[in-house]
Amino acid sequence: MPTEPNHVYVMPTNAILTVKEGRLQIRRPDAANRERKPIDIFLGALAEDQDEHAVGVILSGGDGLGRWARRPLSR
């Protein structure tokens, strides 16, 4: 799904959301690799795909959620 300005996208539970070439991609978590921090995965993919055009706002995060992804977004 292509992203559009001024829209909010909500990730469903038990899903991994990434961005590639400006398009949202959704898939089930890989249990074998224990993907357990979907916000970190999403923000990392956003930073990689959109480079200096990426912006992330982390409103809250228990258990360290979002902590890993701050680094790629701040570069």
Predicted model as a PDB file, atoms N, CA, C, CB and O in Angstrom, pLDDT in the B-factor column:
MODEL        1                                                                  
ATOM      1  N   MET A   1       0.850  -1.173   0.000  1.00 83.00           N  
ATOM      2  CA  MET A   1       0.000   0.000   0.000  1.00 83.00           C  
ATOM      3  C   MET A   1       0.893   1.232   0.000  1.00 83.00           C  
ATOM      4  CB  MET A   1      -0.965   0.000   1.220  1.00 83.00           C  
ATOM      5  O   MET A   1       1.749   1.366   0.874  1.00 83.00           O  
ATOM      6  N   PRO A   2       0.714   2.127  -0.952  1.00 85.00           N  
ATOM      7  CA  PRO A   2       1.511   3.353  -0.954  1.00 85.00           C  
ATOM      8  C   PRO A   2       1.091   4.271   0.196  1.00 85.00           C  
ATOM      9  CB  PRO A   2       1.367   4.087  -2.303  1.00 85.00           C  
ATOM     10  O   PRO A   2      -0.093   4.363   0.521  1.00 85.00           O  
ATOM     11  N   THR A   3       2.043   4.934   0.798  1.00 84.00           N  
ATOM     12  CA  THR A   3       1.720   5.866   1.877  1.00 84.00           C  
ATOM     13  C   THR A   3       1.283   7.202   1.277  1.00 84.00           C  
ATOM     14  CB  THR A   3       2.940   6.061   2.830  1.00 84.00           C  
ATOM     15  O   THR A   3       1.698   7.578   0.181  1.00 84.00           O  
ATOM     16  N   GLU A   4       0.442   7.899   2.020  1.00 85.00           N  
ATOM     17  CA  GLU A   4      -0.065   9.194   1.572  1.00 85.00           C  
ATOM     18  C   GLU A   4       0.130  10.224   2.673  1.00 85.00           C  
ATOM     19  CB  GLU A   4      -1.558   9.098   1.173  1.00 85.00           C  
ATOM     20  O   GLU A   4       0.047   9.886   3.854  1.00 85.00           O  
ATOM     21  N   PRO A   5       0.388  11.479   2.304  1.00 82.00           N  
ATOM     22  CA  PRO A   5       0.525  12.532   3.306  1.00 82.00           C  
ATOM     23  C   PRO A   5      -0.777  12.710   4.097  1.00 82.00           C  
ATOM     24  CB  PRO A   5       0.926  13.857   2.633  1.00 82.00           C  
ATOM     25  O   PRO A   5      -1.870  12.462   3.589  1.00 82.00           O  
ATOM     26  N   ASN A   6      -0.631  13.140   5.334  1.00 85.00           N  
ATOM     27  CA  ASN A   6      -1.762  13.466   6.211  1.00 85.00           C  
ATOM     28  C   ASN A   6      -2.674  12.275   6.492  1.00 85.00           C  
ATOM     29  CB  ASN A   6      -2.573  14.578   5.599  1.00 85.00           C  
ATOM     30  O   ASN A   6      -3.878  12.445   6.683  1.00 85.00           O  
ATOM     31  N   HIS A   7      -2.114  11.092   6.516  1.00 85.00           N  
ATOM     32  CA  HIS A   7      -2.862   9.883   6.852  1.00 85.00           C  
ATOM     33  C   HIS A   7      -2.205   9.203   8.049  1.00 85.00           C  
ATOM     34  CB  HIS A   7      -2.933   8.913   5.637  1.00 85.00           C  
ATOM     35  O   HIS A   7      -0.993   9.300   8.244  1.00 85.00           O  
ATOM     36  N   VAL A   8      -3.000   8.531   8.826  1.00 84.00           N  
ATOM     37  CA  VAL A   8      -2.513   7.744   9.961  1.00 84.00           C  
ATOM     38  C   VAL A   8      -2.746   6.282   9.638  1.00 84.00           C  
ATOM     39  CB  VAL A   8      -3.225   8.150  11.303  1.00 84.00           C  
ATOM     40  O   VAL A   8      -3.832   5.897   9.205  1.00 84.00           O  
ATOM     41  N   TYR A   9      -1.727   5.473   9.849  1.00 84.00           N  
ATOM     42  CA  TYR A   9      -1.826   4.041   9.595  1.00 84.00           C  
ATOM     43  C   TYR A   9      -1.650   3.315  10.913  1.00 84.00           C  
ATOM     44  CB  TYR A   9      -0.772   3.570   8.549  1.00 84.00           C  
ATOM     45  O   TYR A   9      -0.728   3.617  11.672  1.00 84.00           O  
ATOM     46  N   VAL A  10      -2.521   2.363  11.192  1.00 85.00           N  
ATOM     47  CA  VAL A  10      -2.488   1.611  12.446  1.00 85.00           C  
ATOM     48  C   VAL A  10      -2.105   0.173  12.133  1.00 85.00           C  
ATOM     49  CB  VAL A  10      -3.864   1.675  13.187  1.00 85.00           C  
ATOM     50  O   VAL A  10      -2.719  -0.474  11.284  1.00 85.00           O  
ATOM     51  N   MET A  11      -1.091  -0.319  12.822  1.00 84.00           N  
ATOM     52  CA  MET A  11      -0.625  -1.677  12.615  1.00 84.00           C  
ATOM     53  C   MET A  11      -1.490  -2.649  13.415  1.00 84.00           C  
ATOM     54  CB  MET A  11       0.858  -1.810  13.013  1.00 84.00           C  
ATOM     55  O   MET A  11      -1.714  -2.434  14.606  1.00 84.00           O  
ATOM     56  N   PRO A  12      -1.974  -3.704  12.784  1.00 84.00           N  
ATOM     57  CA  PRO A  12      -2.771  -4.685  13.529  1.00 84.00           C  
ATOM     58  C   PRO A  12      -1.899  -5.478  14.497  1.00 84.00           C  
ATOM     59  CB  PRO A  12      -3.486  -5.642  12.563  1.00 84.00           C  
ATOM     60  O   PRO A  12      -0.676  -5.505  14.360  1.00 84.00           O  
ATOM     61  N   THR A  13      -2.519  -6.110  15.456  1.00 84.00           N  
ATOM     62  CA  THR A  13      -1.775  -6.943  16.398  1.00 84.00           C  
ATOM     63  C   THR A  13      -1.190  -8.152  15.683  1.00 84.00           C  
ATOM     64  CB  THR A  13      -2.678  -7.394  17.560  1.00 84.00           C  
ATOM     65  O   THR A  13      -1.687  -8.580  14.641  1.00 84.00           O  
ATOM     66  N   ASN A  14      -0.148  -8.682  16.251  1.00 86.00           N  
ATOM     67  CA  ASN A  14       0.525  -9.871  15.724  1.00 86.00           C  
ATOM     68  C   ASN A  14       0.932  -9.687  14.259  1.00 86.00           C  
ATOM     69  CB  ASN A  14      -0.383 -11.096  15.862  1.00 86.00           C  
ATOM     70  O   ASN A  14       0.706 -10.560  13.421  1.00 86.00           O  
ATOM     71  N   ALA A  15       1.537  -8.528  13.973  1.00 89.00           N  
ATOM     72  CA  ALA A  15       1.972  -8.233  12.603  1.00 89.00           C  
ATOM     73  C   ALA A  15       3.289  -7.476  12.642  1.00 89.00           C  
ATOM     74  CB  ALA A  15       0.896  -7.413  11.839  1.00 89.00           C  
ATOM     75  O   ALA A  15       3.625  -6.840  13.641  1.00 89.00           O  
ATOM     76  N   ILE A  16       4.020  -7.553  11.557  1.00 90.00           N  
ATOM     77  CA  ILE A  16       5.233  -6.775  11.357  1.00 90.00           C  
ATOM     78  C   ILE A  16       4.967  -5.864  10.164  1.00 90.00           C  
ATOM     79  CB  ILE A  16       6.501  -7.701  11.123  1.00 90.00           C  
ATOM     80  O   ILE A  16       4.577  -6.323   9.090  1.00 90.00           O  
ATOM     81  N   LEU A  17       5.181  -4.574  10.367  1.00 92.00           N  
ATOM     82  CA  LEU A  17       4.958  -3.585   9.324  1.00 92.00           C  
ATOM     83  C   LEU A  17       6.305  -2.991   8.939  1.00 92.00           C  
ATOM     84  CB  LEU A  17       3.964  -2.475   9.792  1.00 92.00           C  
ATOM     85  O   LEU A  17       7.072  -2.565   9.802  1.00 92.00           O  
ATOM     86  N   THR A  18       6.590  -2.966   7.639  1.00 93.00           N  
ATOM     87  CA  THR A  18       7.824  -2.367   7.152  1.00 93.00           C  
ATOM     88  C   THR A  18       7.484  -1.421   6.000  1.00 93.00           C  
ATOM     89  CB  THR A  18       8.841  -3.464   6.698  1.00 93.00           C  
ATOM     90  O   THR A  18       6.336  -1.337   5.563  1.00 93.00           O  
ATOM     91  N   VAL A  19       8.498  -0.718   5.525  1.00 93.00           N  
ATOM     92  CA  VAL A  19       8.342   0.200   4.402  1.00 93.00           C  
ATOM     93  C   VAL A  19       9.417  -0.140   3.379  1.00 93.00           C  
ATOM     94  CB  VAL A  19       8.442   1.700   4.861  1.00 93.00           C  
ATOM     95  O   VAL A  19      10.590  -0.281   3.725  1.00 93.00           O  
ATOM     96  N   LYS A  20       9.021  -0.269   2.140  1.00 94.00           N  
ATOM     97  CA  LYS A  20       9.979  -0.500   1.060  1.00 94.00           C  
ATOM     98  C   LYS A  20       9.530   0.292  -0.150  1.00 94.00           C  
ATOM     99  CB  LYS A  20      10.104  -2.018   0.720  1.00 94.00           C  
ATOM    100  O   LYS A  20       8.410   0.129  -0.634  1.00 94.00           O  
ATOM    101  N   GLU A  21      10.417   1.156  -0.637  1.00 93.00           N  
ATOM    102  CA  GLU A  21      10.129   2.025  -1.776  1.00 93.00           C  
ATOM    103  C   GLU A  21       8.861   2.845  -1.555  1.00 93.00           C  
ATOM    104  CB  GLU A  21       9.995   1.197  -3.047  1.00 93.00           C  
ATOM    105  O   GLU A  21       8.067   3.044  -2.475  1.00 93.00           O  
ATOM    106  N   GLY A  22       8.682   3.320  -0.314  1.00 90.00           N  
ATOM    107  CA  GLY A  22       7.548   4.166   0.023  1.00 90.00           C  
ATOM    108  C   GLY A  22       6.228   3.444   0.188  1.00 90.00           C  
ATOM    109  O   GLY A  22       5.188   4.089   0.319  1.00 90.00           O  
ATOM    110  N   ARG A  23       6.245   2.131   0.185  1.00 94.00           N  
ATOM    111  CA  ARG A  23       5.011   1.346   0.312  1.00 94.00           C  
ATOM    112  C   ARG A  23       5.042   0.547   1.613  1.00 94.00           C  
ATOM    113  CB  ARG A  23       4.830   0.395  -0.908  1.00 94.00           C  
ATOM    114  O   ARG A  23       6.058  -0.051   1.968  1.00 94.00           O  
ATOM    115  N   LEU A  24       3.918   0.548   2.311  1.00 94.00           N  
ATOM    116  CA  LEU A  24       3.798  -0.249   3.531  1.00 94.00           C  
ATOM    117  C   LEU A  24       3.675  -1.720   3.172  1.00 94.00           C  
ATOM    118  CB  LEU A  24       2.583   0.206   4.373  1.00 94.00           C  
ATOM    119  O   LEU A  24       2.966  -2.086   2.235  1.00 94.00           O  
ATOM    120  N   GLN A  25       4.371  -2.554   3.924  1.00 95.00           N  
ATOM    121  CA  GLN A  25       4.298  -3.998   3.736  1.00 95.00           C  
ATOM    122  C   GLN A  25       4.005  -4.628   5.086  1.00 95.00           C  
ATOM    123  CB  GLN A  25       5.621  -4.566   3.120  1.00 95.00           C  
ATOM    124  O   GLN A  25       4.611  -4.263   6.093  1.00 95.00           O  
ATOM    125  N   ILE A  26       3.084  -5.565   5.107  1.00 94.00           N  
ATOM    126  CA  ILE A  26       2.690  -6.215   6.351  1.00 94.00           C  
ATOM    127  C   ILE A  26       2.883  -7.720   6.228  1.00 94.00           C  
ATOM    128  CB  ILE A  26       1.226  -5.882   6.706  1.00 94.00           C  
ATOM    129  O   ILE A  26       2.631  -8.318   5.182  1.00 94.00           O  
ATOM    130  N   ARG A  27       3.340  -8.314   7.334  1.00 91.00           N  
ATOM    131  CA  ARG A  27       3.521  -9.763   7.361  1.00 91.00           C  
ATOM    132  C   ARG A  27       3.401 -10.247   8.799  1.00 91.00           C  
ATOM    133  CB  ARG A  27       4.895 -10.171   6.751  1.00 91.00           C  
ATOM    134  O   ARG A  27       3.386  -9.448   9.736  1.00 91.00           O  
ATOM    135  N   ARG A  28       3.317 -11.545   8.960  1.00 89.00           N  
ATOM    136  CA  ARG A  28       3.276 -12.153  10.289  1.00 89.00           C  
ATOM    137  C   ARG A  28       4.695 -12.191  10.861  1.00 89.00           C  
ATOM    138  CB  ARG A  28       2.660 -13.590  10.232  1.00 89.00           C  
ATOM    139  O   ARG A  28       5.657 -12.319  10.104  1.00 89.00           O  
ATOM    140  N   PRO A  29       4.838 -12.083  12.175  1.00 85.00           N  
ATOM    141  CA  PRO A  29       6.169 -12.183  12.784  1.00 85.00           C  
ATOM    142  C   PRO A  29       6.778 -13.564  12.543  1.00 85.00           C  
ATOM    143  CB  PRO A  29       6.092 -11.895  14.296  1.00 85.00           C  
ATOM    144  O   PRO A  29       6.064 -14.565  12.471  1.00 85.00           O  
ATOM    145  N   ASP A  30       8.079 -13.604  12.423  1.00 79.00           N  
ATOM    146  CA  ASP A  30       8.808 -14.854  12.252  1.00 79.00           C  
ATOM    147  C   ASP A  30       9.133 -15.402  13.634  1.00 79.00           C  
ATOM    148  CB  ASP A  30      10.108 -14.647  11.403  1.00 79.00           C  
ATOM    149  O   ASP A  30      10.038 -14.906  14.305  1.00 79.00           O  
ATOM    150  N   ALA A  31       8.400 -16.420  14.061  1.00 76.00           N  
ATOM    151  CA  ALA A  31       8.577 -16.994  15.396  1.00 76.00           C  
ATOM    152  C   ALA A  31       9.969 -17.590  15.565  1.00 76.00           C  
ATOM    153  CB  ALA A  31       7.519 -18.064  15.658  1.00 76.00           C  
ATOM    154  O   ALA A  31      10.518 -17.571  16.667  1.00 76.00           O  
ATOM    155  N   ALA A  32      10.542 -18.112  14.500  1.00 81.00           N  
ATOM    156  CA  ALA A  32      11.868 -18.725  14.589  1.00 81.00           C  
ATOM    157  C   ALA A  32      12.933 -17.685  14.950  1.00 81.00           C  
ATOM    158  CB  ALA A  32      12.229 -19.411  13.260  1.00 81.00           C  
ATOM    159  O   ALA A  32      13.892 -18.005  15.651  1.00 81.00           O  
ATOM    160  N   ASN A  33      12.773 -16.451  14.480  1.00 74.00           N  
ATOM    161  CA  ASN A  33      13.736 -15.385  14.780  1.00 74.00           C  
ATOM    162  C   ASN A  33      13.301 -14.529  15.964  1.00 74.00           C  
ATOM    163  CB  ASN A  33      13.932 -14.501  13.560  1.00 74.00           C  
ATOM    164  O   ASN A  33      13.982 -13.565  16.313  1.00 74.00           O  
ATOM    165  N   ARG A  34      12.190 -14.866  16.576  1.00 75.00           N  
ATOM    166  CA  ARG A  34      11.669 -14.176  17.760  1.00 75.00           C  
ATOM    167  C   ARG A  34      11.544 -12.658  17.540  1.00 75.00           C  
ATOM    168  CB  ARG A  34      12.575 -14.452  18.962  1.00 75.00           C  
ATOM    169  O   ARG A  34      12.042 -11.866  18.341  1.00 75.00           O  
ATOM    170  N   GLU A  35      10.886 -12.272  16.465  1.00 70.00           N  
ATOM    171  CA  GLU A  35      10.648 -10.850  16.204  1.00 70.00           C  
ATOM    172  C   GLU A  35       9.602 -10.368  17.200  1.00 70.00           C  
ATOM    173  CB  GLU A  35      10.179 -10.600  14.718  1.00 70.00           C  
ATOM    174  O   GLU A  35       8.416 -10.665  17.058  1.00 70.00           O  
ATOM    175  N   ARG A  36      10.046  -9.626  18.207  1.00 71.00           N  
ATOM    176  CA  ARG A  36       9.141  -9.261  19.281  1.00 71.00           C  
ATOM    177  C   ARG A  36       8.989  -7.766  19.474  1.00 71.00           C  
ATOM    178  CB  ARG A  36       9.605  -9.869  20.542  1.00 71.00           C  
ATOM    179  O   ARG A  36       8.208  -7.347  20.329  1.00 71.00           O  
ATOM    180  N   LYS A  37       9.682  -6.964  18.736  1.00 80.00           N  
ATOM    181  CA  LYS A  37       9.584  -5.514  18.906  1.00 80.00           C  
ATOM    182  C   LYS A  37       9.214  -4.873  17.577  1.00 80.00           C  
ATOM    183  CB  LYS A  37      10.915  -4.926  19.445  1.00 80.00           C  
ATOM    184  O   LYS A  37      10.063  -4.296  16.898  1.00 80.00           O  
ATOM    185  N   PRO A  38       7.939  -4.978  17.210  1.00 84.00           N  
ATOM    186  CA  PRO A  38       7.523  -4.530  15.873  1.00 84.00           C  
ATOM    187  C   PRO A  38       7.755  -3.045  15.619  1.00 84.00           C  
ATOM    188  CB  PRO A  38       6.070  -4.835  15.670  1.00 84.00           C  
ATOM    189  O   PRO A  38       7.996  -2.656  14.476  1.00 84.00           O  
ATOM    190  N   ILE A  39       7.690  -2.208  16.643  1.00 82.00           N  
ATOM    191  CA  ILE A  39       7.911  -0.782  16.405  1.00 82.00           C  
ATOM    192  C   ILE A  39       9.364  -0.527  16.027  1.00 82.00           C  
ATOM    193  CB  ILE A  39       7.530   0.043  17.647  1.00 82.00           C  
ATOM    194  O   ILE A  39       9.644   0.324  15.184  1.00 82.00           O  
ATOM    195  N   ASP A  40      10.293  -1.260  16.648  1.00 83.00           N  
ATOM    196  CA  ASP A  40      11.706  -1.115  16.284  1.00 83.00           C  
ATOM    197  C   ASP A  40      11.940  -1.557  14.844  1.00 83.00           C  
ATOM    198  CB  ASP A  40      12.597  -1.931  17.240  1.00 83.00           C  
ATOM    199  O   ASP A  40      12.678  -0.906  14.104  1.00 83.00           O  
ATOM    200  N   ILE A  41      11.320  -2.648  14.451  1.00 87.00           N  
ATOM    201  CA  ILE A  41      11.455  -3.143  13.086  1.00 87.00           C  
ATOM    202  C   ILE A  41      10.893  -2.123  12.100  1.00 87.00           C  
ATOM    203  CB  ILE A  41      10.740  -4.501  12.925  1.00 87.00           C  
ATOM    204  O   ILE A  41      11.512  -1.841  11.074  1.00 87.00           O  
ATOM    205  N   PHE A  42       9.718  -1.567  12.411  1.00 88.00           N  
ATOM    206  CA  PHE A  42       9.102  -0.582  11.518  1.00 88.00           C  
ATOM    207  C   PHE A  42       9.944   0.682  11.405  1.00 88.00           C  
ATOM    208  CB  PHE A  42       7.704  -0.228  12.008  1.00 88.00           C  
ATOM    209  O   PHE A  42      10.208   1.151  10.298  1.00 88.00           O  
ATOM    210  N   LEU A  43      10.368   1.240  12.538  1.00 87.00           N  
ATOM    211  CA  LEU A  43      11.126   2.489  12.490  1.00 87.00           C  
ATOM    212  C   LEU A  43      12.482   2.292  11.821  1.00 87.00           C  
ATOM    213  CB  LEU A  43      11.315   3.048  13.900  1.00 87.00           C  
ATOM    214  O   LEU A  43      12.970   3.193  11.139  1.00 87.00           O  
ATOM    215  N   GLY A  44      13.093   1.134  12.005  1.00 89.00           N  
ATOM    216  CA  GLY A  44      14.347   0.834  11.313  1.00 89.00           C  
ATOM    217  C   GLY A  44      14.138   0.762   9.808  1.00 89.00           C  
ATOM    218  O   GLY A  44      14.945   1.292   9.044  1.00 89.00           O  
ATOM    219  N   ALA A  45      13.062   0.111   9.376  1.00 92.00           N  
ATOM    220  CA  ALA A  45      12.749   0.014   7.942  1.00 92.00           C  
ATOM    221  C   ALA A  45      12.421   1.390   7.374  1.00 92.00           C  
ATOM    222  CB  ALA A  45      11.567  -0.954   7.704  1.00 92.00           C  
ATOM    223  O   ALA A  45      12.817   1.711   6.254  1.00 92.00           O  
ATOM    224  N   LEU A  46      11.701   2.201   8.142  1.00 90.00           N  
ATOM    225  CA  LEU A  46      11.366   3.558   7.700  1.00 90.00           C  
ATOM    226  C   LEU A  46      12.628   4.387   7.502  1.00 90.00           C  
ATOM    227  CB  LEU A  46      10.436   4.242   8.714  1.00 90.00           C  
ATOM    228  O   LEU A  46      12.764   5.079   6.493  1.00 90.00           O  
ATOM    229  N   ALA A  47      13.551   4.323   8.460  1.00 89.00           N  
ATOM    230  CA  ALA A  47      14.802   5.082   8.357  1.00 89.00           C  
ATOM    231  C   ALA A  47      15.626   4.616   7.166  1.00 89.00           C  
ATOM    232  CB  ALA A  47      15.621   4.947   9.646  1.00 89.00           C  
ATOM    233  O   ALA A  47      16.205   5.434   6.452  1.00 89.00           O  
ATOM    234  N   GLU A  48      15.681   3.317   6.951  1.00 92.00           N  
ATOM    235  CA  GLU A  48      16.451   2.784   5.829  1.00 92.00           C  
ATOM    236  C   GLU A  48      15.835   3.177   4.490  1.00 92.00           C  
ATOM    237  CB  GLU A  48      16.548   1.265   5.931  1.00 92.00           C  
ATOM    238  O   GLU A  48      16.552   3.528   3.553  1.00 92.00           O  
ATOM    239  N   ASP A  49      14.514   3.118   4.399  1.00 93.00           N  
ATOM    240  CA  ASP A  49      13.835   3.390   3.129  1.00 93.00           C  
ATOM    241  C   ASP A  49      13.767   4.883   2.805  1.00 93.00           C  
ATOM    242  CB  ASP A  49      12.434   2.815   3.161  1.00 93.00           C  
ATOM    243  O   ASP A  49      13.970   5.281   1.658  1.00 93.00           O  
ATOM    244  N   GLN A  50      13.488   5.688   3.792  1.00 90.00           N  
ATOM    245  CA  GLN A  50      13.236   7.112   3.537  1.00 90.00           C  
ATOM    246  C   GLN A  50      14.408   8.027   3.868  1.00 90.00           C  
ATOM    247  CB  GLN A  50      12.049   7.552   4.322  1.00 90.00           C  
ATOM    248  O   GLN A  50      14.358   9.222   3.573  1.00 90.00           O  
ATOM    249  N   ASP A  51      15.453   7.490   4.470  1.00 88.00           N  
ATOM    250  CA  ASP A  51      16.680   8.213   4.776  1.00 88.00           C  
ATOM    251  C   ASP A  51      16.359   9.512   5.521  1.00 88.00           C  
ATOM    252  CB  ASP A  51      17.468   8.511   3.483  1.00 88.00           C  
ATOM    253  O   ASP A  51      15.692   9.470   6.554  1.00 88.00           O  
ATOM    254  N   GLU A  52      16.818  10.667   5.020  1.00 87.00           N  
ATOM    255  CA  GLU A  52      16.620  11.924   5.747  1.00 87.00           C  
ATOM    256  C   GLU A  52      15.180  12.422   5.727  1.00 87.00           C  
ATOM    257  CB  GLU A  52      17.512  12.980   5.174  1.00 87.00           C  
ATOM    258  O   GLU A  52      14.863  13.404   6.398  1.00 87.00           O  
ATOM    259  N   HIS A  53      14.313  11.774   4.980  1.00 85.00           N  
ATOM    260  CA  HIS A  53      12.905  12.173   4.933  1.00 85.00           C  
ATOM    261  C   HIS A  53      12.075  11.465   5.999  1.00 85.00           C  
ATOM    262  CB  HIS A  53      12.325  11.886   3.557  1.00 85.00           C  
ATOM    263  O   HIS A  53      10.882  11.737   6.135  1.00 85.00           O  
ATOM    264  N   ALA A  54      12.692  10.564   6.752  1.00 82.00           N  
ATOM    265  CA  ALA A  54      11.968   9.811   7.785  1.00 82.00           C  
ATOM    266  C   ALA A  54      11.823  10.636   9.056  1.00 82.00           C  
ATOM    267  CB  ALA A  54      12.688   8.489   8.096  1.00 82.00           C  
ATOM    268  O   ALA A  54      12.755  11.315   9.487  1.00 82.00           O  
ATOM    269  N   VAL A  55      10.644  10.561   9.640  1.00 79.00           N  
ATOM    270  CA  VAL A  55      10.369  11.207  10.918  1.00 79.00           C  
ATOM    271  C   VAL A  55       9.636  10.204  11.780  1.00 79.00           C  
ATOM    272  CB  VAL A  55       9.538  12.524  10.742  1.00 79.00           C  
ATOM    273  O   VAL A  55       8.698   9.554  11.317  1.00 79.00           O  
ATOM    274  N   GLY A  56      10.047  10.071  13.016  1.00 74.00           N  
ATOM    275  CA  GLY A  56       9.362   9.163  13.933  1.00 74.00           C  
ATOM    276  C   GLY A  56       9.025   9.872  15.223  1.00 74.00           C  
ATOM    277  O   GLY A  56       9.837  10.633  15.749  1.00 74.00           O  
ATOM    278  N   VAL A  57       7.842   9.629  15.734  1.00 72.00           N  
ATOM    279  CA  VAL A  57       7.410  10.173  17.012  1.00 72.00           C  
ATOM    280  C   VAL A  57       7.051   9.001  17.898  1.00 72.00           C  
ATOM    281  CB  VAL A  57       6.205  11.160  16.849  1.00 72.00           C  
ATOM    282  O   VAL A  57       6.135   8.237  17.589  1.00 72.00           O  
ATOM    283  N   ILE A  58       7.766   8.856  18.995  1.00 69.00           N  
ATOM    284  CA  ILE A  58       7.511   7.757  19.923  1.00 69.00           C  
ATOM    285  C   ILE A  58       6.810   8.361  21.134  1.00 69.00           C  
ATOM    286  CB  ILE A  58       8.848   7.006  20.334  1.00 69.00           C  
ATOM    287  O   ILE A  58       7.419   9.092  21.915  1.00 69.00           O  
ATOM    288  N   LEU A  59       5.534   8.052  21.280  1.00 67.00           N  
ATOM    289  CA  LEU A  59       4.745   8.629  22.363  1.00 67.00           C  
ATOM    290  C   LEU A  59       4.930   7.890  23.675  1.00 67.00           C  
ATOM    291  CB  LEU A  59       3.289   8.637  21.992  1.00 67.00           C  
ATOM    292  O   LEU A  59       4.889   8.504  24.741  1.00 67.00           O  
ATOM    293  N   SER A  60       5.129   6.605  23.617  1.00 61.00           N  
ATOM    294  CA  SER A  60       5.394   5.829  24.817  1.00 61.00           C  
ATOM    295  C   SER A  60       6.040   4.525  24.387  1.00 61.00           C  
ATOM    296  CB  SER A  60       4.089   5.575  25.640  1.00 61.00           C  
ATOM    297  O   SER A  60       6.046   4.177  23.206  1.00 61.00           O  
ATOM    298  N   GLY A  61       6.566   3.832  25.329  1.00 56.00           N  
ATOM    299  CA  GLY A  61       7.177   2.550  24.993  1.00 56.00           C  
ATOM    300  C   GLY A  61       7.609   1.836  26.248  1.00 56.00           C  
ATOM    301  O   GLY A  61       8.593   2.209  26.887  1.00 56.00           O  
ATOM    302  N   GLY A  62       6.871   0.815  26.592  1.00 60.00           N  
ATOM    303  CA  GLY A  62       7.262  -0.018  27.709  1.00 60.00           C  
ATOM    304  C   GLY A  62       8.240  -1.073  27.236  1.00 60.00           C  
ATOM    305  O   GLY A  62       8.273  -1.397  26.049  1.00 60.00           O  
ATOM    306  N   ASP A  63       9.025  -1.606  28.131  1.00 61.00           N  
ATOM    307  CA  ASP A  63       9.947  -2.695  27.835  1.00 61.00           C  
ATOM    308  C   ASP A  63      10.971  -2.297  26.778  1.00 61.00           C  
ATOM    309  CB  ASP A  63       9.177  -3.919  27.375  1.00 61.00           C  
ATOM    310  O   ASP A  63      11.446  -3.152  26.030  1.00 61.00           O  
ATOM    311  N   GLY A  64      11.316  -1.024  26.704  1.00 59.00           N  
ATOM    312  CA  GLY A  64      12.338  -0.581  25.768  1.00 59.00           C  
ATOM    313  C   GLY A  64      11.875  -0.454  24.332  1.00 59.00           C  
ATOM    314  O   GLY A  64      12.705  -0.260  23.443  1.00 59.00           O  
ATOM    315  N   LEU A  65      10.575  -0.555  24.069  1.00 57.00           N  
ATOM    316  CA  LEU A  65      10.092  -0.440  22.695  1.00 57.00           C  
ATOM    317  C   LEU A  65      10.456   0.920  22.121  1.00 57.00           C  
ATOM    318  CB  LEU A  65       8.569  -0.657  22.632  1.00 57.00           C  
ATOM    319  O   LEU A  65      10.265   1.947  22.772  1.00 57.00           O  
ATOM    320  N   GLY A  66      10.972   0.925  20.924  1.00 55.00           N  
ATOM    321  CA  GLY A  66      11.328   2.170  20.261  1.00 55.00           C  
ATOM    322  C   GLY A  66      12.726   2.654  20.561  1.00 55.00           C  
ATOM    323  O   GLY A  66      13.231   3.538  19.869  1.00 55.00           O  
ATOM    324  N   ARG A  67      13.364   2.103  21.571  1.00 59.00           N  
ATOM    325  CA  ARG A  67      14.695   2.560  21.970  1.00 59.00           C  
ATOM    326  C   ARG A  67      15.723   2.285  20.874  1.00 59.00           C  
ATOM    327  CB  ARG A  67      15.124   1.880  23.276  1.00 59.00           C  
ATOM    328  O   ARG A  67      16.547   3.148  20.571  1.00 59.00           O  
ATOM    329  N   TRP A  68      15.682   1.087  20.275  1.00 58.00           N  
ATOM    330  CA  TRP A  68      16.650   0.720  19.253  1.00 58.00           C  
ATOM    331  C   TRP A  68      16.514   1.601  18.021  1.00 58.00           C  
ATOM    332  CB  TRP A  68      16.485  -0.740  18.870  1.00 58.00           C  
ATOM    333  O   TRP A  68      17.522   1.962  17.415  1.00 58.00           O  
ATOM    334  N   ALA A  69      15.309   1.952  17.641  1.00 55.00           N  
ATOM    335  CA  ALA A  69      15.068   2.639  16.375  1.00 55.00           C  
ATOM    336  C   ALA A  69      15.404   4.122  16.418  1.00 55.00           C  
ATOM    337  CB  ALA A  69      13.638   2.469  15.974  1.00 55.00           C  
ATOM    338  O   ALA A  69      15.509   4.747  15.363  1.00 55.00           O  
ATOM    339  N   ARG A  70      15.574   4.701  17.585  1.00 56.00           N  
ATOM    340  CA  ARG A  70      15.911   6.122  17.647  1.00 56.00           C  
ATOM    341  C   ARG A  70      17.222   6.424  16.935  1.00 56.00           C  
ATOM    342  CB  ARG A  70      15.995   6.577  19.092  1.00 56.00           C  
ATOM    343  O   ARG A  70      17.375   7.480  16.321  1.00 56.00           O  
ATOM    344  N   ARG A  71      18.151   5.505  17.020  1.00 58.00           N  
ATOM    345  CA  ARG A  71      19.470   5.729  16.427  1.00 58.00           C  
ATOM    346  C   ARG A  71      19.411   5.889  14.902  1.00 58.00           C  
ATOM    347  CB  ARG A  71      20.394   4.575  16.783  1.00 58.00           C  
ATOM    348  O   ARG A  71      19.944   6.873  14.388  1.00 58.00           O  
ATOM    349  N   PRO A  72      18.781   4.961  14.149  1.00 59.00           N  
ATOM    350  CA  PRO A  72      18.744   5.145  12.691  1.00 59.00           C  
ATOM    351  C   PRO A  72      17.992   6.416  12.270  1.00 59.00           C  
ATOM    352  CB  PRO A  72      18.096   3.933  12.037  1.00 59.00           C  
ATOM    353  O   PRO A  72      18.358   7.054  11.283  1.00 59.00           O  
ATOM    354  N   LEU A  73      16.949   6.780  13.010  1.00 58.00           N  
ATOM    355  CA  LEU A  73      16.170   7.963  12.635  1.00 58.00           C  
ATOM    356  C   LEU A  73      16.936   9.255  12.921  1.00 58.00           C  
ATOM    357  CB  LEU A  73      14.835   7.975  13.380  1.00 58.00           C  
ATOM    358  O   LEU A  73      16.694  10.267  12.264  1.00 58.00           O  
ATOM    359  N   SER A  74      17.843   9.239  13.878  1.00 58.00           N  
ATOM    360  CA  SER A  74      18.543  10.471  14.252  1.00 58.00           C  
ATOM    361  C   SER A  74      19.786  10.720  13.408  1.00 58.00           C  
ATOM    362  CB  SER A  74      18.929  10.420  15.713  1.00 58.00           C  
ATOM    363  O   SER A  74      20.418  11.767  13.550  1.00 58.00           O  
ATOM    364  N   ARG A  75      20.149   9.798  12.543  1.00 56.00           N  
ATOM    365  CA  ARG A  75      21.365   9.981  11.722  1.00 56.00           C  
ATOM    366  C   ARG A  75      21.143  10.922  10.588  1.00 56.00           C  
ATOM    367  CB  ARG A  75      21.847   8.667  11.178  1.00 56.00           C  
ATOM    368  O   ARG A  75      22.062  11.180   9.811  1.00 56.00           O  
TER     369      ARG A  75                                                      
ENDMDL                                                                          
END                                                                             
